[in-house]
Amino acid sequence: MPHYHTWEEFARAAEKLYLTDPMKVRVVLKYRHCDGNLCIKVTDNAVCLQYKTDQAQDVKKIEKLHGKLMRLMVSKETHSGSMETD
Amino acid sequence: MVLLENDSFLTELTRLFQKCRTSGSVVITLKKYDGRTKPAPRKGHTESFEPADNKCLIRASEGKKKISTVVSTKEVIKFQMAYSNLLRAHMDGLKKKDKKSKSKKTKATQ
């Protein structure tokens, strides 16, 4: 259950893990203002990737990754010709 | 677990962050959602259920209070912008890395 020390590695591993099985993977974000730290975890219940930080510069990176994964989740996998509107 | 509309969720999430400024943690979970509202059938009954592919579930909690919302493709752009702004605005208690230490902002416990 690796704890990553570099953001680059974590982001790459997280995205890779998500793409192997999108339905299984969840992203957990834990923020403690009183302790001044932020922890992000990406897991599929078998593998668990974690990254912790207390640096303000990482907030932007984490929030970007979060947004990226969110968009991956709502985008349809198969790019079919017609877009269905309900 | 309270399921809210996207806008209400963002409002409540703001409140969660404000509440936890002095103690406690805010936990946010993000997961792909296929729209099922019933538990998976046990004995191979034919699944009369079409999994949707374009939604995700977002949950937030401060230990006791729990909220959640479902975001779909149509709402994601708007939601994600507001959500990013919210995170950046509230997760400001972390250390800044400037070595010059101009004016040390002490954590204002409002």
gemmi code that builds the backbone of each chain (N, CA, C; Angstrom):
import gemmi

chains = {
    "A": [
        ("MET", (0.856, -1.193, 0.000), (0.000, 0.000, 0.000), (0.881, 1.229, 0.000)),
        ("PRO", (1.446, 1.534, -1.135), (2.531, 2.515, -1.161), (2.121, 3.934, -0.815)),
        ("HIS", (2.999, 4.572, -0.031), (2.915, 5.993, 0.249), (3.892, 6.675, -0.679)),
        ("TYR", (3.402, 7.532, -1.547), (4.306, 8.172, -2.488), (4.904, 9.441, -1.908)),
        ("HIS", (6.160, 9.711, -2.294), (6.790, 10.926, -1.809), (6.910, 11.980, -2.890)),
        ("THR", (6.724, 11.537, -4.160), (6.737, 12.526, -5.233), (5.368, 12.549, -5.889)),
        ("TRP", (4.910, 13.762, -6.159), (3.590, 13.921, -6.732), (3.485, 13.268, -8.094)),
        ("GLU", (4.552, 13.421, -8.901), (4.548, 12.881, -10.274), (4.227, 11.398, -10.289)),
        ("GLU", (4.934, 10.664, -9.444), (4.737, 9.211, -9.428), (3.322, 8.866, -8.983)),
        ("PHE", (2.880, 9.586, -7.960), (1.551, 9.303, -7.445), (0.489, 9.547, -8.517)),
        ("ALA", (0.595, 10.695, -9.186), (-0.418, 11.050, -10.183), (-0.443, 10.020, -11.315)),
        ("ARG", (0.738, 9.592, -11.729), (0.801, 8.621, -12.808), (0.185, 7.302, -12.386)),
        ("ALA", (0.563, 6.834, -11.195), (0.055, 5.548, -10.704), (-1.452, 5.603, -10.488)),
        ("ALA", (-1.923, 6.750, -9.999), (-3.352, 6.886, -9.714), (-4.172, 6.802, -10.996)),
        ("GLU", (-3.715, 7.522, -12.011), (-4.457, 7.499, -13.261), (-4.435, 6.116, -13.888)),
        ("LYS", (-3.280, 5.477, -13.803), (-3.134, 4.131, -14.363), (-4.089, 3.177, -13.663)),
        ("LEU", (-4.129, 3.265, -12.334), (-4.993, 2.368, -11.572), (-6.456, 2.588, -11.940)),
        ("TYR", (-6.818, 3.857, -12.109), (-8.200, 4.145, -12.459), (-8.553, 3.533, -13.808)),
        ("LEU", (-7.641, 3.649, -14.764), (-7.956, 3.158, -16.102), (-8.057, 1.640, -16.170)),
        ("THR", (-7.424, 0.943, -15.233), (-7.529, -0.519, -15.268), (-8.943, -0.968, -14.909)),
        ("ASP", (-9.612, -0.259, -13.988), (-10.984, -0.624, -13.646), (-11.745, 0.564, -13.077)),
        ("PRO", (-12.306, 1.386, -13.935), (-12.948, 2.617, -13.468), (-14.045, 2.399, -12.440)),
        ("MET", (-14.779, 1.315, -12.531), (-15.896, 1.151, -11.597), (-15.418, 0.822, -10.196)),
        ("LYS", (-14.250, 0.232, -10.084), (-13.800, -0.192, -8.759), (-13.063, 0.902, -7.994)),
        ("VAL", (-12.429, 1.783, -8.731), (-11.536, 2.744, -8.072), (-12.296, 3.901, -7.448)),
        ("ARG", (-11.890, 4.283, -6.226), (-12.427, 5.492, -5.596), (-11.273, 6.363, -5.125)),
        ("VAL", (-11.570, 7.632, -5.051), (-10.574, 8.616, -4.647), (-11.030, 9.239, -3.343)),
        ("VAL", (-10.172, 9.243, -2.348), (-10.535, 9.809, -1.051), (-9.598, 10.952, -0.712)),
        ("LEU", (-10.181, 12.054, -0.290), (-9.400, 13.244, 0.021), (-9.684, 13.615, 1.467)),
        ("LYS", (-8.632, 13.764, 2.275), (-8.870, 14.093, 3.682), (-8.096, 15.344, 4.055)),
        ("TYR", (-8.819, 16.352, 4.481), (-8.184, 17.629, 4.794), (-8.372, 17.978, 6.263)),
        ("ARG", (-7.252, 18.305, 6.924), (-7.322, 18.715, 8.318), (-6.757, 20.119, 8.444)),
        ("HIS", (-7.619, 21.072, 8.639), (-7.147, 22.444, 8.739), (-6.371, 22.667, 10.026)),
        ("CYS", (-6.829, 22.043, 11.103), (-6.185, 22.257, 12.406), (-4.756, 21.717, 12.409)),
        ("ASP", (-4.512, 20.628, 11.672), (-3.150, 20.093, 11.597), (-2.417, 20.613, 10.377)),
        ("GLY", (-3.140, 21.233, 9.483), (-2.525, 21.772, 8.276), (-1.984, 20.705, 7.350)),
        ("ASN", (-2.739, 19.648, 7.096), (-2.272, 18.686, 6.107), (-3.418, 18.127, 5.284)),
        ("LEU", (-3.004, 17.541, 4.167), (-3.949, 17.025, 3.186), (-3.454, 15.667, 2.737)),
        ("CYS", (-4.376, 14.703, 2.660), (-3.969, 13.362, 2.257), (-4.905, 12.887, 1.163)),
        ("ILE", (-4.342, 12.374, 0.064), (-5.178, 11.834, -0.995), (-4.876, 10.352, -1.166)),
        ("LYS", (-5.946, 9.582, -1.372), (-5.795, 8.135, -1.489), (-6.586, 7.657, -2.695)),
        ("VAL", (-5.991, 6.786, -3.491), (-6.693, 6.211, -4.634), (-6.619, 4.705, -4.488)),
        ("THR", (-7.753, 4.028, -4.456), (-7.736, 2.602, -4.180), (-8.801, 1.857, -4.968)),
        ("ASP", (-8.517, 0.574, -5.245), (-9.531, -0.278, -5.841), (-9.802, -1.446, -4.908)),
        ("ASN", (-9.555, -1.211, -3.648), (-9.746, -2.206, -2.588), (-8.747, -3.346, -2.635)),
        ("ALA", (-7.806, -3.302, -3.575), (-6.726, -4.281, -3.566), (-5.406, -3.542, -3.441)),
        ("VAL", (-5.310, -2.507, -4.257), (-4.124, -1.657, -4.215), (-4.542, -0.314, -3.639)),
        ("CYS", (-3.662, 0.272, -2.830), (-4.012, 1.539, -2.207), (-2.843, 2.510, -2.338)),
        ("LEU", (-3.020, 3.560, -3.130), (-1.949, 4.532, -3.325), (-2.247, 5.758, -2.477)),
        ("GLN", (-1.240, 6.247, -1.760), (-1.475, 7.405, -0.905), (-0.413, 8.468, -1.081)),
        ("TYR", (-0.856, 9.719, -0.875), (0.076, 10.836, -0.917), (-0.354, 11.852, 0.134)),
        ("LYS", (0.633, 12.233, 0.966), (0.312, 13.184, 2.024), (1.116, 14.454, 1.810)),
        ("THR", (0.545, 15.573, 2.209), (1.306, 16.808, 2.080), (0.849, 17.847, 3.088)),
        ("ASP", (1.776, 18.779, 3.367), (1.387, 19.916, 4.191), (1.757, 21.192, 3.452)),
        ("GLN", (2.004, 21.079, 2.159), (2.448, 22.214, 1.363), (1.305, 22.810, 0.560)),
        ("ALA", (1.210, 24.120, 0.598), (0.130, 24.793, -0.112), (0.223, 24.565, -1.621)),
        ("GLN", (1.446, 24.418, -2.132), (1.600, 24.253, -3.581), (0.991, 22.957, -4.085)),
        ("ASP", (0.815, 21.983, -3.179), (0.251, 20.706, -3.606), (-1.264, 20.738, -3.726)),
        ("VAL", (-1.882, 21.719, -3.093), (-3.347, 21.784, -3.145), (-3.821, 21.897, -4.586)),
        ("LYS", (-3.134, 22.745, -5.342), (-3.542, 22.937, -6.734), (-3.388, 21.640, -7.530)),
        ("LYS", (-2.270, 20.931, -7.287), (-2.038, 19.686, -8.021), (-3.102, 18.652, -7.685)),
        ("ILE", (-3.400, 18.561, -6.405), (-4.371, 17.570, -5.956), (-5.744, 17.894, -6.519)),
        ("GLU", (-6.072, 19.178, -6.489), (-7.390, 19.566, -6.970), (-7.489, 19.352, -8.477)),
        ("LYS", (-6.388, 19.506, -9.185), (-6.388, 19.268, -10.632), (-6.586, 17.793, -10.945)),
        ("LEU", (-5.889, 16.946, -10.198), (-6.010, 15.502, -10.410), (-7.432, 15.051, -10.110)),
        ("HIS", (-7.976, 15.607, -9.037), (-9.332, 15.284, -8.643), (-10.303, 15.613, -9.765)),
        ("GLY", (-10.126, 16.810, -10.345), (-10.979, 17.241, -11.445), (-10.805, 16.372, -12.670)),
        ("LYS", (-9.582, 15.967, -12.919), (-9.301, 15.135, -14.089), (-10.009, 13.797, -13.965)),
        ("LEU", (-9.903, 13.195, -12.777), (-10.542, 11.900, -12.567), (-12.057, 12.038, -12.631)),
        ("MET", (-12.566, 13.140, -12.105), (-14.007, 13.378, -12.161), (-14.478, 13.400, -13.605)),
        ("ARG", (-13.717, 14.105, -14.454), (-14.100, 14.184, -15.845), (-13.983, 12.840, -16.540)),
        ("LEU", (-12.998, 12.051, -16.173), (-12.863, 10.718, -16.753), (-14.078, 9.876, -16.408)),
        ("MET", (-14.544, 10.049, -15.160), (-15.664, 9.226, -14.709), (-16.946, 9.540, -15.433)),
        ("VAL", (-17.152, 10.812, -15.790), (-18.425, 11.139, -16.429), (-18.345, 11.065, -17.940)),
        ("SER", (-17.174, 10.847, -18.479), (-17.122, 10.775, -19.935), (-17.439, 9.362, -20.362)),
        ("LYS", (-18.212, 9.248, -21.408), (-18.571, 7.926, -21.897), (-17.334, 7.280, -22.489)),
        ("GLU", (-17.162, 6.026, -22.177), (-15.978, 5.327, -22.659), (-15.986, 5.175, -24.168)),
        ("THR", (-17.110, 4.665, -24.673), (-17.172, 4.416, -26.101), (-17.610, 5.692, -26.810)),
        ("HIS", (-16.807, 6.118, -27.756), (-17.164, 7.333, -28.464), (-18.087, 6.991, -29.605)),
        ("SER", (-19.344, 6.823, -29.285), (-20.296, 6.492, -30.346), (-20.639, 7.760, -31.099)),
        ("GLY", (-21.076, 7.614, -32.342), (-21.316, 8.756, -33.216), (-22.330, 9.725, -32.649)),
        ("SER", (-23.531, 9.209, -32.313), (-24.588, 10.121, -31.895), (-24.552, 10.340, -30.403)),
        ("MET", (-24.714, 11.581, -30.016), (-24.736, 11.920, -28.594), (-26.184, 11.875, -28.148)),
        ("GLU", (-26.469, 11.112, -27.154), (-27.846, 11.007, -26.700), (-28.180, 12.134, -25.753)),
        ("THR", (-29.293, 12.757, -25.968), (-29.740, 13.787, -25.041), (-31.071, 13.341, -24.459)),
        ("ASP", (-31.202, 13.405, -23.133), (-32.510, 12.991, -22.598), (-33.405, 14.169, -22.260)),
    ],
    "B": [
        ("MET", (-27.251, 9.655, 5.233), (-26.530, 10.252, 4.085), (-27.524, 11.080, 3.279)),
        ("VAL", (-27.214, 12.341, 3.167), (-28.151, 13.225, 2.475), (-27.723, 13.387, 1.021)),
        ("LEU", (-28.602, 13.055, 0.093), (-28.297, 13.246, -1.324), (-28.835, 14.604, -1.761)),
        ("LEU", (-27.933, 15.433, -2.262), (-28.331, 16.793, -2.596), (-28.140, 17.087, -4.076)),
        ("GLU", (-28.704, 18.208, -4.503), (-28.426, 18.719, -5.841), (-27.018, 19.299, -5.831)),
        ("ASN", (-26.427, 19.445, -7.002), (-25.048, 19.924, -7.071), (-24.837, 21.233, -6.329)),
        ("ASP", (-25.767, 22.190, -6.534), (-25.579, 23.492, -5.899), (-25.683, 23.407, -4.387)),
        ("SER", (-26.683, 22.688, -3.911), (-26.839, 22.547, -2.458), (-25.638, 21.831, -1.873)),
        ("PHE", (-25.129, 20.864, -2.613), (-23.961, 20.133, -2.139), (-22.792, 21.081, -1.937)),
        ("LEU", (-22.588, 21.974, -2.911), (-21.465, 22.905, -2.798), (-21.652, 23.834, -1.605)),
        ("THR", (-22.880, 24.265, -1.389), (-23.153, 25.129, -0.231), (-22.850, 24.397, 1.066)),
        ("GLU", (-23.349, 23.176, 1.164), (-23.120, 22.401, 2.383), (-21.653, 22.081, 2.561)),
        ("LEU", (-20.957, 21.842, 1.467), (-19.526, 21.532, 1.566), (-18.765, 22.736, 2.117)),
        ("THR", (-19.165, 23.918, 1.673), (-18.556, 25.140, 2.221), (-18.749, 25.178, 3.722)),
        ("ARG", (-19.957, 24.838, 4.140), (-20.237, 24.856, 5.571), (-19.408, 23.835, 6.317)),
        ("LEU", (-19.211, 22.672, 5.725), (-18.379, 21.649, 6.368), (-16.963, 22.165, 6.582)),
        ("PHE", (-16.417, 22.798, 5.556), (-15.062, 23.319, 5.676), (-14.975, 24.370, 6.775)),
        ("GLN", (-15.966, 25.243, 6.821), (-15.929, 26.304, 7.832), (-16.036, 25.714, 9.221)),
        ("LYS", (-16.839, 24.668, 9.333), (-17.028, 24.067, 10.643), (-15.746, 23.407, 11.152)),
        ("CYS", (-14.938, 22.878, 10.217), (-13.765, 22.112, 10.637), (-12.502, 22.938, 10.745)),
        ("ARG", (-12.633, 24.250, 10.743), (-11.417, 25.033, 10.774), (-10.662, 24.894, 12.091)),
        ("THR", (-11.337, 24.671, 13.167), (-10.615, 24.584, 14.443), (-10.277, 23.156, 14.831)),
        ("SER", (-11.062, 22.220, 14.382), (-10.724, 20.841, 14.729), (-11.456, 19.917, 13.778)),
        ("GLY", (-10.926, 18.755, 13.593), (-11.628, 17.781, 12.772), (-11.147, 17.768, 11.333)),
        ("SER", (-11.579, 16.765, 10.579), (-11.158, 16.663, 9.192), (-12.362, 16.594, 8.283)),
        ("VAL", (-12.130, 17.035, 7.046), (-13.161, 16.923, 6.013), (-12.717, 15.817, 5.074)),
        ("VAL", (-13.561, 14.820, 4.872), (-13.206, 13.715, 3.988), (-14.106, 13.766, 2.769)),
        ("ILE", (-13.482, 13.780, 1.591), (-14.256, 13.826, 0.355), (-13.940, 12.584, -0.454)),
        ("THR", (-14.983, 11.920, -0.940), (-14.779, 10.690, -1.713), (-15.385, 10.862, -3.090)),
        ("LEU", (-14.687, 10.363, -4.099), (-15.139, 10.485, -5.478), (-15.151, 9.105, -6.106)),
        ("LYS", (-16.258, 8.748, -6.766), (-16.325, 7.408, -7.325), (-17.235, 7.392, -8.547)),
        ("LYS", (-16.862, 6.568, -9.513), (-17.702, 6.447, -10.710), (-19.008, 5.752, -10.317)),
        ("TYR", (-20.099, 6.221, -10.900), (-21.414, 5.730, -10.508), (-22.180, 5.298, -11.746)),
        ("ASP", (-22.802, 4.110, -11.670), (-23.511, 3.660, -12.862), (-25.014, 3.782, -12.730)),
        ("GLY", (-25.458, 4.506, -11.731), (-26.878, 4.827, -11.665), (-27.770, 3.782, -11.044)),
        ("ARG", (-27.204, 2.757, -10.460), (-28.088, 1.731, -9.900), (-28.702, 2.211, -8.594)),
        ("THR", (-29.986, 1.891, -8.434), (-30.657, 2.278, -7.195), (-31.063, 1.069, -6.391)),
        ("LYS", (-30.849, -0.118, -6.936), (-31.184, -1.328, -6.185), (-29.935, -2.168, -6.032)),
        ("PRO", (-29.827, -2.898, -4.950), (-28.645, -3.750, -4.774), (-28.590, -4.842, -5.837)),
        ("ALA", (-27.388, -5.302, -6.137), (-27.216, -6.312, -7.174), (-27.948, -7.600, -6.798)),
        ("PRO", (-28.673, -8.205, -7.730), (-29.457, -9.406, -7.419), (-28.547, -10.567, -7.061)),
        ("ARG", (-28.977, -11.370, -6.079), (-28.113, -12.410, -5.571), (-27.976, -13.583, -6.542)),
        ("LYS", (-29.137, -14.132, -6.943), (-29.051, -15.381, -7.699), (-29.268, -15.195, -9.189)),
        ("GLY", (-28.318, -14.574, -9.814), (-28.336, -14.494, -11.277), (-29.694, -14.247, -11.893)),
        ("HIS", (-30.508, -13.364, -11.269), (-31.722, -12.950, -11.940), (-31.304, -12.045, -13.055)),
        ("THR", (-32.036, -12.046, -14.135), (-31.608, -11.198, -15.240), (-31.622, -9.752, -14.789)),
        ("GLU", (-30.533, -9.105, -14.987), (-30.436, -7.713, -14.547), (-31.222, -6.836, -15.482)),
        ("SER", (-32.406, -6.427, -15.034), (-33.195, -5.537, -15.874), (-32.728, -4.127, -15.596)),
        ("PHE", (-31.453, -3.920, -15.756), (-30.876, -2.649, -15.351), (-29.786, -2.250, -16.329)),
        ("GLU", (-29.907, -1.046, -16.819), (-28.905, -0.584, -17.774), (-27.920, 0.330, -17.073)),
        ("PRO", (-26.673, -0.080, -16.961), (-25.722, 0.796, -16.276), (-25.466, 2.072, -17.081)),
        ("ALA", (-25.587, 3.185, -16.419), (-25.263, 4.451, -17.072), (-23.774, 4.662, -16.974)),
        ("ASP", (-23.219, 5.325, -17.969), (-21.764, 5.416, -17.987), (-21.239, 6.801, -17.672)),
        ("ASN", (-22.126, 7.740, -17.450), (-21.650, 9.113, -17.423), (-21.915, 9.828, -16.103)),
        ("LYS", (-21.842, 9.110, -14.995), (-22.084, 9.786, -13.730), (-21.004, 9.440, -12.726)),
        ("CYS", (-20.858, 10.367, -11.754), (-19.975, 10.037, -10.653), (-20.614, 10.513, -9.366)),
        ("LEU", (-20.217, 9.862, -8.301), (-20.793, 10.150, -6.996), (-19.749, 10.858, -6.161)),
        ("ILE", (-20.145, 11.935, -5.513), (-19.207, 12.656, -4.651), (-19.807, 12.712, -3.266)),
        ("ARG", (-19.027, 12.265, -2.285), (-19.504, 12.302, -0.906), (-18.580, 13.183, -0.102)),
        ("ALA", (-19.137, 13.805, 0.953), (-18.285, 14.594, 1.846), (-18.786, 14.395, 3.258)),
        ("SER", (-17.837, 14.447, 4.198), (-18.243, 14.239, 5.578), (-17.275, 14.914, 6.507)),
        ("GLU", (-17.784, 15.332, 7.674), (-16.865, 15.851, 8.674), (-16.948, 14.982, 9.915)),
        ("GLY", (-17.107, 13.710, 9.704), (-17.138, 12.787, 10.832), (-18.560, 12.409, 11.172)),
        ("LYS", (-19.393, 13.415, 11.415), (-20.766, 13.108, 11.802), (-21.733, 13.379, 10.650)),
        ("LYS", (-21.615, 14.582, 10.096), (-22.551, 14.975, 9.053), (-22.067, 14.467, 7.706)),
        ("LYS", (-22.982, 13.872, 6.926), (-22.593, 13.335, 5.629), (-23.483, 13.915, 4.543)),
        ("ILE", (-22.847, 14.267, 3.427), (-23.634, 14.748, 2.289), (-23.104, 14.088, 1.032)),
        ("SER", (-23.939, 14.077, -0.010), (-23.466, 13.488, -1.254), (-24.208, 14.104, -2.421)),
        ("THR", (-23.638, 13.924, -3.605), (-24.302, 14.399, -4.806), (-23.856, 13.557, -5.990)),
        ("VAL", (-24.682, 13.544, -7.040), (-24.334, 12.817, -8.256), (-24.079, 13.842, -9.350)),
        ("VAL", (-22.972, 13.697, -10.040), (-22.640, 14.626, -11.120), (-22.641, 13.854, -12.428)),
        ("SER", (-23.283, 14.403, -13.431), (-23.265, 13.742, -14.735), (-22.570, 14.645, -15.748)),
        ("THR", (-22.402, 14.114, -16.945), (-21.624, 14.831, -17.958), (-22.091, 16.259, -18.171)),
        ("LYS", (-23.408, 16.458, -18.168), (-23.921, 17.793, -18.457), (-23.549, 18.802, -17.387)),
        ("GLU", (-23.443, 18.302, -16.137), (-23.198, 19.237, -15.042), (-21.733, 19.363, -14.682)),
        ("VAL", (-20.922, 18.451, -15.214), (-19.554, 18.351, -14.692), (-18.735, 19.622, -14.881)),
        ("ILE", (-18.904, 20.275, -16.017), (-18.064, 21.456, -16.266), (-18.322, 22.522, -15.218)),
        ("LYS", (-19.605, 22.837, -15.075), (-19.982, 23.878, -14.116), (-19.611, 23.455, -12.697)),
        ("PHE", (-19.936, 22.233, -12.374), (-19.675, 21.757, -11.018), (-18.187, 21.755, -10.719)),
        ("GLN", (-17.411, 21.286, -11.671), (-15.975, 21.167, -11.416), (-15.313, 22.515, -11.200)),
        ("MET", (-15.779, 23.539, -11.908), (-15.215, 24.875, -11.714), (-15.500, 25.373, -10.323)),
        ("ALA", (-16.765, 25.276, -9.936), (-17.154, 25.750, -8.612), (-16.456, 24.934, -7.529)),
        ("TYR", (-16.357, 23.650, -7.755), (-15.753, 22.751, -6.786), (-14.261, 23.043, -6.607)),
        ("SER", (-13.554, 23.263, -7.722), (-12.117, 23.584, -7.618), (-11.903, 24.871, -6.856)),
        ("ASN", (-12.732, 25.872, -7.165), (-12.592, 27.146, -6.456), (-12.793, 26.966, -4.965)),
        ("LEU", (-13.773, 26.148, -4.644), (-14.087, 25.889, -3.255), (-12.910, 25.239, -2.545)),
        ("LEU", (-12.352, 24.197, -3.156), (-11.226, 23.503, -2.532), (-10.064, 24.453, -2.332)),
        ("ARG", (-9.742, 25.192, -3.381), (-8.599, 26.087, -3.281), (-8.826, 27.170, -2.240)),
        ("ALA", (-10.041, 27.645, -2.151), (-10.320, 28.705, -1.181), (-10.222, 28.194, 0.249)),
        ("HIS", (-10.649, 26.967, 0.490), (-10.690, 26.486, 1.865), (-9.461, 25.740, 2.316)),
        ("MET", (-8.744, 25.126, 1.364), (-7.567, 24.378, 1.810), (-6.378, 25.302, 1.845)),
        ("ASP", (-6.486, 26.323, 2.668), (-5.425, 27.316, 2.684), (-4.617, 27.257, 3.965)),
        ("GLY", (-4.788, 26.216, 4.756), (-4.081, 26.143, 6.024), (-2.731, 25.476, 5.915)),
        ("LEU", (-2.314, 25.186, 4.679), (-1.051, 24.458, 4.526), (0.125, 25.408, 4.443)),
        ("LYS", (1.324, 24.832, 4.596), (2.525, 25.673, 4.639), (2.833, 26.218, 3.253)),
        ("LYS", (3.190, 27.489, 3.229), (3.639, 28.067, 1.985), (5.141, 27.881, 1.925)),
        ("LYS", (5.673, 27.690, 0.688), (7.072, 27.293, 0.634), (8.072, 28.432, 0.463)),
        ("ASP", (7.634, 29.698, 0.509), (8.624, 30.745, 0.224), (9.636, 30.860, 1.347)),
        ("LYS", (10.887, 30.868, 0.958), (11.955, 30.909, 1.957), (12.145, 32.304, 2.500)),
        ("LYS", (11.648, 33.286, 1.729), (11.874, 34.658, 2.178), (11.032, 34.999, 3.399)),
        ("SER", (9.976, 34.283, 3.613), (9.014, 34.500, 4.698), (8.683, 35.979, 4.855)),
        ("LYS", (7.917, 36.478, 3.868), (7.576, 37.901, 3.867), (6.753, 38.251, 5.089)),
        ("SER", (5.486, 37.796, 5.059), (4.655, 38.057, 6.232), (3.998, 36.744, 6.590)),
        ("LYS", (4.418, 36.184, 7.683), (3.891, 34.872, 8.041), (2.427, 35.004, 8.424)),
        ("LYS", (1.600, 34.393, 7.635), (0.173, 34.445, 7.954), (-0.110, 33.373, 8.982)),
        ("THR", (-0.402, 33.785, 10.153), (-0.738, 32.776, 11.170), (-2.129, 32.259, 10.855)),
        ("LYS", (-2.346, 31.007, 11.131), (-3.634, 30.399, 10.811), (-4.725, 31.134, 11.574)),
        ("ALA", (-5.473, 31.898, 10.854), (-6.532, 32.665, 11.509), (-7.662, 31.737, 11.893)),
        ("THR", (-7.813, 31.480, 13.160), (-8.909, 30.625, 13.610), (-10.128, 31.508, 13.780)),
        ("GLN", (-10.457, 32.162, 12.803), (-11.577, 33.111, 12.540), (-12.345, 33.378, 13.832)),
    ],
}
model = gemmi.Model(1)
for chain_id, residues in chains.items():
    chain = gemmi.Chain(chain_id)
    for i, (resn, *xyz) in enumerate(residues, 1):
        res = gemmi.Residue()
        res.name, res.seqid = resn, gemmi.SeqId(i, " ")
        for name, pos in zip(("N", "CA", "C"), xyz):
            atom = gemmi.Atom()
            atom.name, atom.element = name, gemmi.Element(name[0])
            atom.pos, atom.b_iso = gemmi.Position(*pos), 0.0
            res.add_atom(atom)
        chain.add_residue(res)
    model.add_chain(chain)
structure = gemmi.Structure()
structure.add_model(model)
structure.setup_entities()
